[in-house]
Amino acid sequence: MVAAEAEDPFGRDFTGKPVLAPPYRAAKVTGALFHTQGGLVVDRDARVLRADGTPLPNLYAGGGAARGVSGAGADGYMAGNGLLTATTFGKLAGRAAAEAIGRA
């Protein structure tokens, strides 16, 4: 598919991507954490942003609800980032919320 000799049944475009080369590795996957490539856009304090980039008051997001840090496409996914954004944005949101009410 990288050489455009076949069409991906899911409509993905692999042209321009590096060709896989040995040695190959495999892992059995038997479950997964929820992770999105889209979601709500947040700032560095996990505040949800409007389309114009301004934060919505008192609304924070992280984990599967927030846009991930892996990139926009499925090929940008990095394992573990669902948990990473859940815990990290949770901490950032807690700090920002405490500061917003004067308890930081």
GUFIBA-792935 format. One record per residue: residue number from 1; residue in three letters; chain; x, y, z of N, C-alpha, C in turn. Coordinates in Angstrom, 3 decimals, m for minus. Last residue first. Layout:
REM GUFIBA-792935
[atom NUM; 'ALA'; 'A'; [X; Y; Z]; [X; Y; Z]; [X; Y; Z]];
...
//
This chain:
REM GUFIBA-792935
[atom 104; 'ALA'; 'A'; [m5.064; 27.666; 45.321]; [m3.798; 27.088; 44.845]; [m2.663; 27.378; 45.801]];
[atom 103; 'ARG'; 'A'; [m7.581; 28.618; 45.633]; [m7.085; 27.650; 46.624]; [m5.763; 27.032; 46.203]];
[atom 102; 'GLY'; 'A'; [m9.102; 30.203; 43.882]; [m8.255; 30.826; 44.877]; [m7.722; 29.903; 45.944]];
[atom 101; 'ILE'; 'A'; [m10.383; 29.054; 41.821]; [m11.217; 29.403; 42.964]; [m10.392; 29.945; 44.141]];
[atom 100; 'ALA'; 'A'; [m8.286; 28.699; 40.037]; [m9.448; 29.508; 39.623]; [m10.345; 29.902; 40.791]];
[atom 99; 'GLU'; 'A'; [m6.641; 26.915; 41.382]; [m6.196; 28.291; 41.199]; [m7.369; 29.210; 40.841]];
[atom 98; 'ALA'; 'A'; [m8.203; 24.632; 41.117]; [m7.897; 25.141; 42.455]; [m7.459; 26.594; 42.386]];
[atom 97; 'ALA'; 'A'; [m8.147; 24.373; 38.319]; [m9.428; 24.596; 39.000]; [m9.217; 25.157; 40.397]];
[atom 96; 'ALA'; 'A'; [m5.403; 23.877; 37.907]; [m6.033; 25.072; 37.312]; [m7.355; 25.385; 38.000]];
[atom 95; 'ARG'; 'A'; [m5.097; 21.428; 39.305]; [m4.323; 22.624; 39.685]; [m4.988; 23.895; 39.172]];
[atom 94; 'GLY'; 'A'; [m6.876; 19.817; 37.840]; [m7.045; 20.025; 39.277]; [m6.319; 21.262; 39.760]];
[atom 93; 'ALA'; 'A'; [m5.700; 19.881; 35.298]; [m7.046; 20.433; 35.492]; [m7.294; 20.717; 36.969]];
[atom 92; 'LEU'; 'A'; [m3.292; 18.547; 35.824]; [m3.279; 19.938; 35.359]; [m4.623; 20.610; 35.579]];
[atom 91; 'LYS'; 'A'; [m4.315; 16.003; 36.536]; [m3.507; 16.779; 37.484]; [m3.491; 18.257; 37.099]];
[atom 90; 'GLY'; 'A'; [m5.597; 15.340; 34.139]; [m6.331; 15.365; 35.403]; [m5.611; 16.199; 36.441]];
[atom 89; 'PHE'; 'A'; [m3.534; 15.326; 32.319]; [m4.518; 16.404; 32.219]; [m5.387; 16.472; 33.472]];
[atom 88; 'THR'; 'A'; [m2.244; 12.976; 33.410]; [m1.571; 14.271; 33.336]; [m2.564; 15.421; 33.238]];
[atom 87; 'THR'; 'A'; [m4.194; 10.907; 33.250]; [m3.549; 11.257; 34.520]; [m2.930; 12.647; 34.492]];
[atom 86; 'ALA'; 'A'; [m5.023; 11.056; 30.533]; [m5.996; 10.995; 31.627]; [m5.354; 11.444; 32.936]];
[atom 85; 'THR'; 'A'; [m2.708; 11.000; 29.024]; [m3.499; 12.227; 29.034]; [m4.543; 12.224; 30.139]];
[atom 84; 'LEU'; 'A'; [m1.836; 8.355; 29.720]; [m0.979; 9.524; 29.910]; [m1.804; 10.800; 29.986]];
[atom 83; 'LEU'; 'A'; [m3.872; 6.707; 28.831]; [m3.618; 6.842; 30.267]; [m2.793; 8.075; 30.571]];
[atom 82; 'GLY'; 'A'; [m3.487; 7.209; 26.084]; [m4.797; 7.373; 26.693]; [m4.667; 7.564; 28.199]];
[atom 81; 'ASN'; 'A'; [m0.831; 6.537; 25.529]; [m1.192; 7.948; 25.599]; [m2.588; 8.186; 26.152]];
[atom 80; 'GLY'; 'A'; [m0.299; 3.854; 25.214]; [m0.188; 4.418; 26.547]; [m0.640; 5.855; 26.656]];
[atom 79; 'ALA'; 'A'; [1.078; 3.973; 21.951]; [0.498; 3.183; 23.036]; [0.727; 3.855; 24.381]];
[atom 78; 'MET'; 'A'; [0.301; 6.537; 19.805]; [1.387; 5.933; 20.567]; [0.770; 5.232; 21.767]];
[atom 77; 'TYR'; 'A'; [m0.886; 7.352; 16.574]; [m1.167; 6.817; 17.909]; [0.074; 6.210; 18.539]];
[atom 76; 'GLY'; 'A'; [m0.584; 8.169; 14.002]; [0.112; 8.946; 15.019]; [m0.091; 8.419; 16.418]];
[atom 75; 'ASP'; 'A'; [m2.198; 6.728; 12.366]; [m0.789; 6.350; 12.353]; [0.023; 7.153; 13.367]];
[atom 74; 'ALA'; 'A'; [m4.653; 7.979; 12.598]; [m4.455; 6.712; 13.298]; [m2.989; 6.310; 13.337]];
[atom 73; 'GLY'; 'A'; [m4.060; 11.573; 12.951]; [m4.403; 10.350; 12.239]; [m4.116; 9.103; 13.049]];
[atom 72; 'ALA'; 'A'; [m3.224; 13.699; 14.593]; [m4.596; 13.655; 14.111]; [m4.998; 12.330; 13.478]];
[atom 71; 'GLY'; 'A'; [m1.322; 13.054; 17.597]; [m1.498; 13.483; 16.226]; [m2.914; 13.222; 15.766]];
[atom 70; 'SER'; 'A'; [m1.066; 12.522; 20.292]; [m0.431; 11.617; 19.333]; [m0.506; 12.089; 17.895]];
[atom 69; 'VAL'; 'A'; [m2.390; 13.742; 22.266]; [m1.132; 14.371; 21.887]; [m0.414; 13.555; 20.810]];
[atom 68; 'GLY'; 'A'; [m5.999; 13.967; 21.809]; [m4.744; 13.381; 22.247]; [m3.527; 14.149; 21.766]];
[atom 67; 'ARG'; 'A'; [m8.626; 15.875; 23.050]; [m7.807; 15.553; 21.882]; [m6.456; 15.071; 22.368]];
[atom 66; 'ALA'; 'A'; [m10.512; 14.336; 25.689]; [m9.677; 15.406; 25.144]; [m8.925; 14.942; 23.909]];
[atom 65; 'ALA'; 'A'; [m11.734; 12.023; 26.476]; [m12.588; 13.145; 26.086]; [m11.802; 14.267; 25.416]];
[atom 64; 'GLY'; 'A'; [m9.823; 10.180; 27.311]; [m10.512; 9.936; 26.049]; [m11.391; 11.075; 25.592]];
[atom 63; 'GLY'; 'A'; [m7.924; 12.586; 29.149]; [m8.165; 11.203; 28.754]; [m8.853; 11.101; 27.410]];
[atom 62; 'GLY'; 'A'; [m9.772; 15.626; 29.854]; [m8.553; 14.834; 29.731]; [m8.916; 13.433; 29.303]];
[atom 61; 'ALA'; 'A'; [m10.998; 18.939; 30.493]; [m11.123; 17.607; 29.896]; [m9.754; 16.941; 29.844]];
[atom 60; 'TYR'; 'A'; [m13.100; 21.465; 32.013]; [m11.807; 20.834; 31.807]; [m12.022; 19.447; 31.196]];
[atom 59; 'LEU'; 'A'; [m14.641; 24.435; 32.584]; [m14.785; 23.170; 31.858]; [m13.402; 22.646; 31.502]];
[atom 58; 'ASN'; 'A'; [m14.757; 27.088; 33.584]; [m15.000; 25.946; 34.474]; [m15.217; 24.616; 33.769]];
[atom 57; 'PRO'; 'A'; [m15.462; 28.685; 30.497]; [m15.283; 28.785; 31.940]; [m15.630; 27.477; 32.659]];
[atom 56; 'LEU'; 'A'; [m13.501; 27.821; 27.691]; [m14.839; 27.839; 28.276]; [m14.673; 27.883; 29.792]];
[atom 55; 'PRO'; 'A'; [m10.835; 29.832; 26.332]; [m11.326; 28.742; 27.184]; [m12.772; 28.933; 27.622]];
[atom 54; 'THR'; 'A'; [m10.460; 30.537; 22.829]; [m10.642; 31.009; 24.196]; [m11.228; 29.889; 25.049]];
[atom 53; 'GLY'; 'A'; [m10.401; 29.603; 20.223]; [m9.225; 29.406; 21.060]; [m9.348; 29.922; 22.477]];
[atom 52; 'ASP'; 'A'; [m12.661; 29.608; 18.704]; [m11.789; 30.780; 18.563]; [m10.554; 30.713; 19.458]];
[atom 51; 'ALA'; 'A'; [m13.926; 27.294; 19.544]; [m13.350; 27.305; 18.195]; [m12.407; 28.491; 18.001]];
[atom 50; 'ARG'; 'A'; [m12.901; 26.970; 23.017]; [m13.877; 27.242; 21.960]; [m13.153; 27.210; 20.614]];
[atom 49; 'LEU'; 'A'; [m11.325; 24.436; 25.014]; [m11.281; 25.663; 24.226]; [m12.418; 25.746; 23.224]];
[atom 48; 'VAL'; 'A'; [m11.088; 23.324; 28.322]; [m11.676; 23.097; 27.004]; [m11.755; 24.435; 26.273]];
[atom 47; 'ARG'; 'A'; [m8.031; 23.107; 30.080]; [m9.297; 23.838; 29.891]; [m9.792; 23.596; 28.477]];
[atom 46; 'ALA'; 'A'; [m5.573; 22.043; 30.627]; [m6.668; 21.104; 30.381]; [m8.026; 21.800; 30.277]];
[atom 45; 'ASP'; 'A'; [m3.580; 23.866; 30.530]; [m4.204; 23.662; 31.837]; [m5.398; 22.725; 31.758]];
[atom 44; 'ARG'; 'A'; [m2.935; 24.058; 27.874]; [m1.941; 23.441; 28.765]; [m2.445; 23.240; 30.185]];
[atom 43; 'ASP'; 'A'; [m6.218; 23.380; 26.430]; [m4.960; 24.110; 26.519]; [m4.032; 23.424; 27.523]];
[atom 42; 'VAL'; 'A'; [m8.013; 21.155; 24.185]; [m7.701; 21.710; 25.499]; [m6.390; 22.491; 25.441]];
[atom 41; 'VAL'; 'A'; [m10.665; 20.095; 22.244]; [m9.375; 20.767; 22.223]; [m9.172; 21.411; 23.585]];
[atom 40; 'LEU'; 'A'; [m12.174; 16.900; 22.459]; [m12.213; 18.313; 22.796]; [m10.808; 18.899; 22.774]];
[atom 39; 'GLY'; 'A'; [m11.538; 14.567; 19.727]; [m11.954; 14.986; 21.060]; [m11.912; 16.483; 21.232]];
[atom 38; 'GLY'; 'A'; [m9.327; 12.331; 18.202]; [m10.034; 13.609; 18.131]; [m10.369; 14.057; 19.534]];
[atom 37; 'GLN'; 'A'; [m8.319; 9.964; 18.742]; [m7.439; 10.853; 17.993]; [m8.083; 12.224; 17.843]];
[atom 36; 'THR'; 'A'; [m8.739; 8.330; 21.884]; [m9.272; 8.999; 20.702]; [m8.177; 9.785; 20.012]];
[atom 35; 'HIS'; 'A'; [m8.984; 5.316; 23.660]; [m8.138; 6.421; 23.217]; [m8.749; 7.023; 21.965]];
[atom 34; 'PHE'; 'A'; [m9.407; 2.983; 26.188]; [m10.071; 3.892; 25.259]; [m9.135; 5.032; 24.915]];
[atom 33; 'LEU'; 'A'; [m7.209; 0.209; 26.232]; [m7.773; 1.377; 26.878]; [m8.429; 2.233; 25.810]];
[atom 32; 'ALA'; 'A'; [m7.877; m3.179; 25.282]; [m7.269; m1.871; 25.071]; [m7.944; m0.823; 25.930]];
[atom 31; 'GLY'; 'A'; [m6.980; m6.585; 24.636]; [m7.844; m5.562; 25.219]; [m7.166; m4.230; 25.037]];
[atom 30; 'THR'; 'A'; [m5.044; m8.166; 23.625]; [m6.290; m8.805; 24.065]; [m7.256; m7.832; 24.726]];
[atom 29; 'VAL'; 'A'; [m2.556; m8.603; 21.345]; [m3.360; m7.582; 22.001]; [m4.702; m8.195; 22.352]];
[atom 28; 'LYS'; 'A'; [0.642; m9.827; 21.066]; [m0.760; m10.212; 21.130]; [m1.515; m9.130; 21.921]];
[atom 27; 'ALA'; 'A'; [3.042; m8.545; 18.856]; [2.518; m8.585; 20.220]; [1.054; m8.966; 20.154]];
[atom 26; 'ALA'; 'A'; [6.067; m8.745; 16.957]; [4.618; m8.907; 17.101]; [4.262; m8.920; 18.574]];
[atom 25; 'ARG'; 'A'; [8.460; m7.514; 14.578]; [8.084; m7.865; 15.947]; [6.570; m7.986; 15.999]];
[atom 24; 'TYR'; 'A'; [10.942; m8.075; 12.072]; [9.580; m7.749; 12.465]; [9.342; m8.189; 13.903]];
[atom 23; 'PRO'; 'A'; [14.051; m6.628; 11.071]; [13.315; m7.692; 11.743]; [11.942; m7.203; 12.204]];
[atom 22; 'PRO'; 'A'; [12.429; m5.981; 7.872]; [12.768; m6.845; 8.990]; [13.907; m6.236; 9.815]];
[atom 21; 'ALA'; 'A'; [10.427; m3.063; 7.191]; [11.576; m3.905; 6.888]; [11.900; m4.769; 8.109]];
[atom 20; 'LEU'; 'A'; [7.928; m1.097; 5.584]; [8.336; m1.946; 6.698]; [9.482; m2.851; 6.268]];
[atom 19; 'VAL'; 'A'; [8.534; 2.056; 4.163]; [8.247; 0.646; 3.916]; [8.737; m0.160; 5.114]];
[atom 18; 'PRO'; 'A'; [7.144; 5.125; 5.386]; [8.283; 4.213; 5.195]; [7.820; 2.771; 5.006]];
[atom 17; 'LYS'; 'A'; [4.704; 6.834; 3.308]; [5.116; 6.274; 4.596]; [6.305; 5.343; 4.365]];
[atom 16; 'GLY'; 'A'; [3.891; 7.488; 0.775]; [4.831; 8.384; 1.427]; [5.294; 7.905; 2.792]];
[atom 15; 'THR'; 'A'; [0.689; 6.090; 1.179]; [1.733; 6.563; 0.275]; [2.601; 7.587; 1.006]];
[atom 14; 'PHE'; 'A'; [m1.416; 5.262; 2.680]; [m0.104; 4.951; 3.200]; [1.019; 5.432; 2.281]];
[atom 13; 'ASP'; 'A'; [m4.519; 6.225; 3.580]; [m3.516; 6.497; 2.555]; [m2.131; 6.282; 3.152]];
[atom 12; 'ARG'; 'A'; [m7.533; 4.333; 4.194]; [m6.336; 5.036; 4.664]; [m5.332; 5.180; 3.527]];
[atom 11; 'GLY'; 'A'; [m9.808; 2.878; 3.581]; [m9.657; 4.198; 2.994]; [m8.440; 4.983; 3.458]];
[atom 10; 'PHE'; 'A'; [m10.006; 0.295; 4.336]; [m10.577; 1.279; 5.252]; [m10.372; 2.718; 4.772]];
[atom 9; 'PRO'; 'A'; [m8.664; m1.231; 2.474]; [m10.120; m1.387; 2.551]; [m10.797; m0.379; 3.493]];
[atom 8; 'ASP'; 'A'; [m6.232; 0.360; 0.501]; [m6.607; m0.033; 1.852]; [m8.125; m0.128; 1.948]];
[atom 7; 'GLU'; 'A'; [m5.150; m0.925; m2.570]; [m5.980; 0.062; m1.888]; [m6.379; m0.474; m0.511]];
[atom 6; 'ALA'; 'A'; [m1.857; m1.309; m3.943]; [m3.108; m1.858; m3.429]; [m3.853; m0.749; m2.691]];
[atom 5; 'GLU'; 'A'; [0.257; 0.138; m4.712]; [m0.070; m1.012; m5.543]; [m1.354; m1.686; m5.106]];
[atom 4; 'ALA'; 'A'; [1.477; 2.243; m3.380]; [0.220; 2.500; m4.083]; [m0.142; 1.378; m5.046]];
[atom 3; 'ALA'; 'A'; [3.512; 1.616; m1.731]; [3.859; 1.811; m3.138]; [2.633; 2.089; m4.000]];
[atom 2; 'VAL'; 'A'; [2.088; 1.164; 0.556]; [3.000; 2.305; 0.528]; [3.363; 2.639; m0.913]];
[atom 1; 'MET'; 'A'; [0.816; m1.190; 0.000]; [0.000; 0.000; 0.000]; [0.864; 1.259; 0.000]];
//
